[in-house]
Amino acid sequence: MLKKSIFEQILSGEIDSEILYEDEDVFAIKDINPVAKIHILIIPKKKIKTLNDIKLNDSKLISHMVLVGKKLAKKLKIDKSGYRLIINTNSDAGQSVFHIHLHLIGGEKLKNI
């Protein structure tokens, strides 16, 4: 059996974490190493290792992740001041969990990149 990602363990209840949002396709949790006042991870329930592994039939799921990010930004009242949505891909980009996830970052002035 393949090893479960930390996100799959959270979703199954093996690891305790507060789920901030959940629907049939994705769930969201706080990042354990936040880089800003607000740092939430939006995670698909379907395990896809990296963006390089997405298929055409995943396009609806990826766009849904972005729309959930938008919804959470509005709920957290950072939609007007600004936020970032980021997906890191592979080690050089900082991906440490190989189960894609979208970072929602905001709540303060962010450095230009």
C-alpha positions as MATLAB code, in Angstrom:
seq = 'MLKKSIFEQILSGEIDSEILYEDEDVFAIKDINPVAKIHILIIPKKKIKTLNDIKLNDSKLISHMVLVGKKLAKKLKIDKSGYRLIINTNSDAGQSVFHIHLHLIGGEKLKNI';
ca = [
       0.000    0.000    0.000;
       1.224    3.489   -0.813;
       2.079    5.741    2.103;
      -0.621    8.285    2.853;
       0.298   11.957    2.644;
      -0.093   14.050    5.800;
      -3.148   15.599    4.143;
      -4.764   12.193    3.628;
      -4.038   11.385    7.279;
      -5.698   14.648    8.377;
      -8.726   13.967    6.198;
      -9.100   10.417    7.554;
      -8.795   11.637   11.171;
      -5.480    9.870   11.822;
      -3.891   13.279   12.487;
      -5.871   15.923   14.343;
      -6.224   19.260   12.576;
      -8.995   21.820   12.455;
     -10.655   21.740    9.049;
     -11.684   25.303    8.188;
     -13.583   24.410    5.027;
     -14.704   21.183    3.392;
     -16.815   20.123    0.455;
     -16.929   16.958   -1.647;
     -13.719   17.806   -3.550;
     -11.441   19.857   -1.263;
     -10.736   20.827    2.327;
      -8.784   23.663    3.929;
      -6.564   23.879    7.006;
      -4.183   26.399    8.553;
      -0.561   26.015    7.490;
       1.565   24.802   10.429;
       4.425   27.090    9.315;
       2.637   30.290    8.283;
       4.485   32.934    6.289;
       1.812   35.595    6.897;
      -0.984   36.394    9.353;
      -3.332   34.336    7.205;
      -1.902   31.194    5.612;
      -4.386   28.507    4.665;
      -3.887   25.390    2.564;
      -6.622   24.348    0.146;
      -6.165   20.656   -0.558;
      -7.914   18.389   -3.043;
      -9.215   15.133   -1.622;
      -7.898   13.427   -4.745;
      -4.161   12.907   -4.334;
      -2.182   14.435   -7.175;
       1.553   14.545   -6.424;
       2.539   17.755   -8.284;
       1.165   20.143  -10.877;
       3.194   18.148  -13.378;
       0.861   15.220  -12.673;
      -2.454   16.935  -13.373;
      -4.497   15.662  -16.287;
      -7.042   17.427  -18.466;
      -9.875   15.902  -16.424;
      -8.391   17.586  -13.287;
      -8.973   21.081  -14.678;
     -12.344   21.457  -12.942;
     -10.773   20.440   -9.612;
      -7.900   22.924   -9.992;
     -10.272   25.779  -10.863;
     -12.488   24.772   -7.916;
      -9.465   25.104   -5.603;
      -8.957   28.674   -6.864;
     -12.643   29.506   -6.362;
     -12.503   28.136   -2.804;
      -9.441   30.343   -2.224;
     -11.444   33.346   -3.421;
     -14.364   32.386   -1.159;
     -12.104   32.001    1.893;
     -10.353   35.306    1.151;
     -13.736   37.034    1.190;
     -14.798   35.224    4.379;
     -11.520   36.274    6.051;
     -11.979   39.852    4.795;
      -8.726   39.971    2.820;
     -10.362   40.007   -0.603;
     -10.182   43.805   -0.829;
      -6.740   44.349    0.734;
      -5.149   41.535   -1.253;
      -3.938   37.954   -1.060;
      -1.897   35.384   -2.940;
      -2.744   31.937   -4.224;
       0.354   29.789   -4.762;
       1.033   26.187   -5.746;
       4.634   25.098   -5.239;
       5.836   22.404   -7.625;
       8.720   20.119   -6.645;
      11.582   20.658   -4.204;
      13.270   23.732   -5.712;
       9.959   25.606   -5.467;
       9.502   24.590   -1.833;
       7.032   21.724   -2.200;
       7.533   19.523    0.851;
       4.302   17.509    0.773;
       3.811   15.723   -2.521;
       0.038   16.099   -2.646;
      -0.795   19.344   -4.427;
      -2.193   22.150   -2.334;
      -2.978   25.800   -2.868;
      -1.592   28.334   -0.381;
      -3.902   31.256    0.453;
      -1.661   33.940    1.949;
      -2.616   37.417    3.162;
      -3.728   39.498    6.094;
      -0.723   41.794    5.885;
       1.426   43.624    3.335;
       3.332   40.941    1.413;
       6.758   41.403   -0.149;
       6.884   41.712   -3.913;
       8.082   38.624   -5.719;
];
